[in-house]
């Protein structure tokens, strides 16, 4: 079962920095993310969501392939390819896996203008090493499916990153 963790930052760019760090940790096999998203609330209050999984492109490519194949069977590969491309793109756009888009947008409205948040759905992690790396960015836990004890450990690690260094 995956674990949801949402952390808010008092900077528009900090969530993207944390995402880059999480991707690095994933390459080192210290973390296995199922999904991640970054929400930025600009100074004028607009909410921008950046998902890590773009299913529209994957759907279009898959649909184009199958459409071409079916088109070949009916002696019109170009029409089949075009129809498959459109159908695949629409299907990919409407498919929602991982973190619910509406949840991301609703929780994104709660962060202050000029701030950002990272939403992660984690399958597996090496907690002590991940906490050490992510804790240095600071932040505040907004939501999580962690136990109260583990959530407190995460917030404690983030609090260490929130204190200015001497």
N, C-alpha and C positions, 0 to 999 in steps of 0.2 A: 504494500500500500504506500502511496506517495504522501509526502508531507508538504503542506503549503506554508510558506513563510513570506510575509509582506513587511518590508522595512522602508520607512520614510526617511528622507534626508533633507536638510535645510539648504539645499543647493540644487540648481537645475541639472547639473552635470554629474553629480555624485553617483546616482543610480546606474548610469551608463558605465562609470568607472568600476563599480562593483560587478556589473554584468561581465565586463572584460576579465576581471579577476576570477569570477566563477567559471568562465569558459576555460581559463588557464588551468584552474583546479580540476576541471573535467578532463582536460587533456592529460593531466598527471594521474588520472584515475583515483582522485581523492573525493570525487563528487560525481553523481549521475543525475543530471537534470532531465526531467520529462518535458518541462516547458518553462519558459521565462518571458516576462514582459517588463518593460520600463514605461512608467507613466510620468510625464512632466506636466506640471501646471505652470504655464507661463505667467509672467508678471501681470499680464492683462486678464488672467483667469481662464484662458483656454486650456483644454486638456488634450495632450497629445499622447497616443498610445503607440508603442513600438513593440510588436510581437516578434519573437525569435523564429516562429514557425510560420512561413507563408505558404498556405495550402493552395492558394489560387494558381501559382505557377506550376506546382506539382500536379494539380488537377488538370490544368491545360495541357501539359506535356503528356500525361497519361491518356487523357481523352483524345488528343490529337493522334497518338499512336493507334489506339483502338479504332478511332474513326477512319484512319487511313486503311487499316486492315479490313474493316467491314466494307469500306468504299471499293477496295480492290475486288472483293467478292461480287459486288453489284456493278462493276465496271465503271465506277465514277470515284476514283480515289481522292480527287481534289475536293469534291463536295463532302465526301465522308470525313476527310481530314478536317475541313473547316467546321463541320457540324460537331465533330468530336472535340475539337479545340474549345469551342464555345461552351459545349455541355460540360466538359471537364473543368473549365475555369469557373463556371457558375457553381458546380458541385463543390469545388475546392473552397470557394468564397463562403458558401453556406455551411460548410463543415466546421464544427467547433470541437477541437480536442484540447485536452489540457485544461488550463485555467479558463473559466467562463468569462467571455468578453463583457457581459453586462456587470458582473461582479467587479471586474477591473475598472470599468468606467465609473461605477457607483462609488467605489472606495477612492478612486482618483479624485472625485469631487471633494473629498474630505481633507485633502492635503492643502496647505496654504499656497497662495500664489508665489512663484519663484522657487518652489520646492519640487522634489521628485520622489518617486518610490519604485522599488523593484519588487516584482511578484515572481516567486519561484515555486515550482512544483518539483520536489526532489525525491527521487526513488531511493537513493542510497548515498551515504556520506561517511567520511571519517571525521566525526564531530570535532575532536580537539584541534586538528590541523585546519579545518575549514573555519572554525571559530577564531583561531589565531589570525588568519589572513583577512577575514571579513571584518573582524572586530576593529581593526585599525581605521576603518572608514567612518566609524561612529554610526549614528542613526537611532531610530526609535522603532520598536516592533509595533506594527499596526494590527496585524492579524497573524495567526498561526494555528496549525493543527497539532503543534507539539504539546507535550504534557506541560503542566504548570512549572514543573521543576526545570525541564529543558528550556522552556521559554525564558525563565529567569536567568539561566546560564547564558543564553544568547544575548539578552538585554544587558547583562553585566559585562560581557565582552564588548558590546557596542558602546557602553558607557565609558569604558577605558579609552576608546577611540574618540569619544566626544570631548574628553578633557584636553585642554591645550597643553602641549609639551613645554617644559621649562627651558 
